[in-house]
């Protein structure tokens, strides 16, 4: 009997093997069906089906083939491994910046996420993508250690125009940074005065930067020096549930921000 690693290698060395097993795990197929769906020749299919029958991964039923219980198990496990490795490859260059200590969800939930990184021609690409969402979103919820000038301006313009609802929790340092600049303090005061805006401040700080714009969760990823390295956005239900639960936690442990508390 071959080892588990040898069996993995056996499947991985042929995309046709992987696809045939996946199709047969889904349901019955004839050799003609398999040829049409994979593009493999009849000779290739003959070898694959024979190898699979030797391993008891499939069985023949009349003119059709179907996966056995163990064949379905192998197909499911290999598909999971493929998805894990595809997700790992996608996250590899940004994993050092992900707030994994606070991310209470399976990283595979980021498989379909959009990752935006700075480039030579678009150094502000991550922030630019967030601003696109903010200019269109009806509801914005956030918990963050920062509230930069561009984000504040877009939110203030839309909220004061009655086009957006805003609810945010910020660390004290983020609020103090805005209050120290008279122009930014004025924008923050205008936002605070709007009917559809609620802002709280958390003295203990907020360790990550998350925005929920309608149904999309947006993560801004910075390095230890505060430099923006990437952004990740997704509409995955599990990620959104985590973000909403985290927002509720930070909201409960923060206090309302009042205009009169902003220093000159």
Secondary structure, 3 states (H helix, E strand, C coil): CCCHHHHHHHHHCCHHHHHHHHHHHHCCECHHHHHHHHCCCHHHHHHHHHHHHHCCCEEEECCEEEECHHHHHHHHHHHHHHHHHHHHHHHCCCHHHCCCCCCCCCHHHHCCCEEEECCCCCCCHHHHHHHHHHHHCCEEEEEECCCCHHHHHHHHHHHHCCCCEEEEEEEHHHHHHHHCCHHHHHHHHHHHHCCCEEEEEECCCCCCCEEEECCEEEEEEECCCCCEEEEEEECCHHHHHHHHHHHHHHHHCCEECCHHHCCC
